[in-house]
C-alpha cells in the first residue's frame, strides 16, 4: 500500500491498465508532455510513447468522435476533457453515437470508451470550470456515469470503467484531487460499477451523497446515528442498497452540488417514493445547489451545500 491523493491514484490506475492491455489509449488536450491539466496523466507519455498518449487539438467534439471510432474498431480509449463545462459540444457524439452503437449495430459493435472530466465546485475556478451537470448524462441510456469520492475508490472505479464494454463518463471531483489522502493498494483491484457502498451504518436516517459532497456530509453527521451511502455509480444507481437502507431508517436526505431542478436527487426521490413509500416516516429532503447559473468565485461558498445546511436537513426529518 502507498498513501496517495486522487491524482496519484488515477495515474496509477492508468499506468496499470496501459501495461496490462496494449489496446488502452489515452487522448485529450495536453495529456501528453504536460501530463494533463491536473497532471493525472503525468509520466504516461514518457512511458508509453506518442502513439498511446495522444495530444489532441482543442476540439471536444473531434476528440470524442475520434475515440468512438477507435472504440468501435476494438481499442479502449480513455479521453480527458479538461473540465466538465467544456463537454457540452461533445454531447452529440456521446448521445447520438457512443450510447447507441451497440443497439444500432445489434451487438456487432461495442464502444469501450471512458470519458474522464474534472467536475464540480469547491476550488473557486472560472466560469465553465465548476459545472455539476451529471444528470444530463444519467438521462442517456447506454452511458454509465461514475463519480469517485476518495483515492482508493477512484483507482478501483477507473479500472472497472476501462474494462467495461460500454461507454463510461468518469467524473472526478476537482475539489478532491489533492484534498484527501489514503492508503491505496498497489495491486490489481476493482470497485464494481453499479454498486453503492455504505460508508457508515445507522438507524435514524439515510443520507445519500457522492463525490465531494460525501466528504462534506461526513463532517455534517458527527454524533448522529446516520446511515451514509456513497452512490459511486450514478447511472445505473444501486436501487437495492438505497431501498434497503430507506426501509430500515424511514427517513432520507439526499445531498448533491448540482441544482435541485431535475437533478439526480429527484430521480432518487421518485424511486424511493415508488418502492418504499409505506416505510417513510418523513418527507424526503434534498440539499442541493440553487437553481441559478453557477456563480463566480466570490459567491461559490453560498451556492454549494455546506455542513450547516446538511445538518439542518437531517435535524428537520428527525423531527417528524
N, C-alpha and C positions, 0 to 999 in steps of 0.2 A: 504494500500500500504506500501511497505517497499523498501528502497533503497538497491539494490543488484548488485553484479557483475554477470558475466555469469555463473561462477561456482556455485554460490549460487542459481541462477535461475533454472539451470538444476537440481540441487539437490532437489529443491522444487518440480519441475515437477515430478521427480521420486517418491518422497515421496507421493505426492497426488495420483498418478496413482496406486501405490502399495497399498495404503489404499483403494482406490475405487474398485480395481479389484484384487482379490486374484490370478488370473492367470498370473499377471505380475511378471516376474522373472528377476533378474539381474545376469549376469555372465561374468567373464573375469579374467585376471591376476591381482591379488592384489586388487580386488574391494571390498573385504570383510573387514577384520580387518584393512587394511591400507587405505581403502577409495578411492582406485584408484590412478593412477599416478599423477593426478592433483587434487585429493580429491573431485571429482564430486560425488562419491558415499559415502562420509564420513557420518557415523552415520546410514546408512541403515542396516548394519549387526546387530548392537545392537537392532535396532527397529524391524526388520522383521525376523532375525534369519538366520542360515546357509542353510536352505532349500530353501530360496528365494533370498539370496545374496551369490552366489557361487564363491569361489576362484577356479580358474582352473589351470591346468598345462600350461606351456609356449608352446602353440601349437595352433596357429591361425586356422589352418585347422580343428583341432578337436573341438575347441570352436564353430566355426560357424557351423560345421557339426552337432554337438550335438544340437545346438539351432534350426537348421532347423527341426530336428526330433521332438523337443519339440513343435515347432510351428505347424507342421502337426498334432500333437496329440491334439492341441487345446490350448496350453499355449501361452503366449505372452512374449517371451524372449527379453531382452534388453542386447545386447552384447557390451562390451567395448573392442576395440582394442587399445592398448596403444598409438600407433602412426600410421598414415596412411601408413608410409613406411613399416610397418610390415604386412599390409593387403594382400599383393600380393599372399602369399601362400594360402590364403583362396578364391582367385578369382574363382578357380574351383568349390568350394562349392556354392558360390554366383551365378555364371553364369549358371552352369550346373544343379543346383538343386533348390535353393531358387527362382530364377527368373522364373522357368519353372513348378513348382509344380501345379499351378492352371491349366495351359494349358495341362500339361501331364495327369492330372487326370480328365480332362474335368469338372473341377469345384468341384470335390468331396472333394479335399483338398485345403486349403489355406496355406499361410505362413506369419502370422502376426509377423514379425521379425523386430527389429530395431538393426542396427549395428552402434554404436557410435565410432567415431575416431577423435582425435585431428588432425588437418591438417594445412599445410601452414607454411610460414616462419615468420620472424619478431622477434624471440627470440634467434637467433644465437645458435641453437641447433646442435647436432652432425648429422652425415650422417644418412639418413633414418628417421630423426625426423622432417623434414620440407617439406615433399612432398606435391605437389598440383596436383594430377593426377585424379581429379574428372571426366574428360572427358572419362576415361576408363569405368567408371560405368554408365555414361549417355548413352553409346552405348549399354547398356544391357536392352532390352525390358523386362518389368516386374519388374524392380527395380526403385523405386523413389529415387532421390538424393536431399538432402536438406542441406542448409547452412544458419545458423542464422547470424545476423550482430549486435545484441545487446542483453542485458539480457532479456528484455520484449519479444522480438521476439523469443529468444531461448526457453523460457518456453512454449509459445504457440505452437511453431512448434513441440517441443518434445512430448507434449501431443497429438497433432494430429498424429504424427508418430506412437506412441504407439497404438493408437486406429485404425490405418489404417489396413485393412485386408491383405495387401500385404507387401513385404519386402521394408524397407526404409533404405538407407545409410544416416546417420546423421553426417555430417562433422562439427566439431567445431573448428573455427579458434583459434589456440593456442595463437596468439598474443592478442586476445580479452578476454581471460579468466578473467583477472583481470584489464585490461586497462580501461574499460568503466563501469560506474555505472549509473543506472537509476531506476526510480520507477517501481516496478513490482507488479501487483495485486496479493494478496494472496487469490484469489478466483479461481474457475474453469473457465478457458477461453482457447480458442484455436486460433491459427493462421492457416488458411486453407492451405493445401498443393496444389501446382499447381497454386498459385496466387502470382503475384509480387505486390510490393507496390511503390507508387510514394512518395519518400521522400521529394522532392522539385519540385514544378511546375515551368515551364519556357517555353519560346517560341523559343529560338535561336538554341539550340542543345540538343539532347537526349544523356545522359550518362548512361550506364548500367554497374552495378558492383554488387558484392556480397561479403559476408564475411568481412575480414579485409580491403579489397580494398575499400569497401564502406566508411569506416571511413577516409581512406586516400584521397578518392575522394572528400568527403565533405570539407576537408581542401583546396582542389585544386580549388574549384569553387567559392570561396568567391568573391562577387562583380560581378558575371556573371549571365546572365539570362538563366540558365541551368535547364532542366528537368531531375532530377536524379531518376533512377529506381533501387530499390533493388530487384534483381531477386528472392531471397529466395529459391524457388524450382528451381533447375537447370534442372531436368528431372522428369515430363514433364514441360517445362517452359511456362510461361504465354504469348503466342503469341499475344493475343488480346491487352493486356496492352502495350506491346512493339510496336506493329504496329500502334496503335492509337497515341502513342507519336511521333513516327517517321513521321507519316503523318502530324502531327502538326508542327514539327520543321524542318524537311527536312535534318537534319544533325545528325550523330551518331558517338559516341566514345564508345568503349567497353573496360573495364578495368578488367583484371584478372591476378593473380600471377602465373598461370600455363604457360608453354611455349606456344609460338604462334602456332606452327605447330599442327594442328588437335585439338587445344584447343576448349572449348565451344564457344569462341568468333567467331570461324569460322562458326559454325552452326547458331549462331545468325545472322551473316553477310549474310549467304546464305538465311536464312528465310526472312530477310528484303529485300534482292535483288529480291527474287522471288515474294514477295507480296506488296512491296512498292517502287519499282524502280522508278516509274514516279514521286514520291514525293521527291526524293533525290535531294539536291542542291550541294552535295559534296560527295567525296568518303567516305566510311565507314573506320574509323581508329580504330586500336586495340593498346592498351597499355598493354604489357604483359611482363613476364619474357623472358629471352633469351632461344634459343633452344640448351641448353647445360645442362649437369648434374648439379643439384643444388650444388653450391659451398659450401665449408666450411665457417665457420662464418665470417672470415675477409672480404670476398667478397660478403656477403649477401646483403648489402646495395646497391651495384652496380647491383645486379641481379634483385631485386624486383622493380616493378614500384614505382616511387616516385612522389611527388607532382609536381615537375618541369616537368617531362615527361608527366604527365596527363594534366597539364595546357597547355603545348606546343601543344599537340594533339588537344585540344579544340580550341586554337587560330588558328591552321592550318585549320581546317574545316570551321572556321568562315571567312576565307579569300576568300573562293570561292563565 
